[in-house]
Amino acid sequence: MSAVPGPYVMLSENHGSVRPPPYRRNVPRYEHRKSGRSWCYRFICCFYCFLFLLIILLAGFAFFFYIVYKPQAPTYKVEGLEIKAFQAQLADFSINTEFVVSVKADNPNNAIGVIYGHDSSVVVLYKETTFCSGKLPAFYQGHKNTTVMKLDLKGKSEFGSGLQEALTQNQNSGRVPILVKVSASVAVVLFQIPLRKIVVYVNCSLVLDSLSPNKKPGIVSTKYDIRVSL
């Protein structure tokens, strides 16, 4: 004979729900959270891509500008020198001088202008002794422009007997070496947009045939040394 099955028990809402066995564990749920680092990485990647693209564009513009406009540095030349006063004072071994120096500034560029600032100086020296000094005028030099500046330089300096003897010998030989030092603060203007300022240093070594007042000396030779400080 077969075994008699046990009684069935009907579960209903009144009896509650079936509980899992006590040994059963609940499976943990993992929520997918986006890390904040991924957003940071995307931002850095976009920033470097933009920076790289900007560098490429600037390099392309610089290459295009150089090919089309062919920029050149302005040139400077001492055109002449006039001596208005040159008087030695034997009482205190000093010398009063007044020179007029003509400097030609040539800007050969098509799209580049030059602004000359107020911070400039011009000094005339003989054997490291200052004869006279002055400054350049402040002005704007446009494209394809040549400007001749007449600089009125004045000064009084100590001039001992040794320098007077050396100057007398140079005068007799017709070869008087002097040095004209120019320091100019300029700003380059590109398409009407002023760029950063630079300082241009021009040293012009001149050999004159004489240094006599009220007489325009002849220039025997010239030598230029030009430097730029950013």
Buried (B, 14 or more C-beta within 10 A) or exposed (E): EEEEEEEEEEEEEEEEEEEEEEEEEEEEEEEEEEEEEEEEEEEEEEEEEEEEEEEEEEEEEEEEBEEEBEBEEBBBBBEBBBBBBBEEEEEEBBBBBBBBBBBBBBBBBEBBBBBBBEBBEBBBBBEEBBBBBBBBEEEEBEBEBEBEBEBBBBBBBEBEEEBBEBBEEBBEEEBBBBBBBBBBBBBBBBEEEEEEEBBBEBBBBBBBBBBEEEEEBEBEEEEEEBEEEE
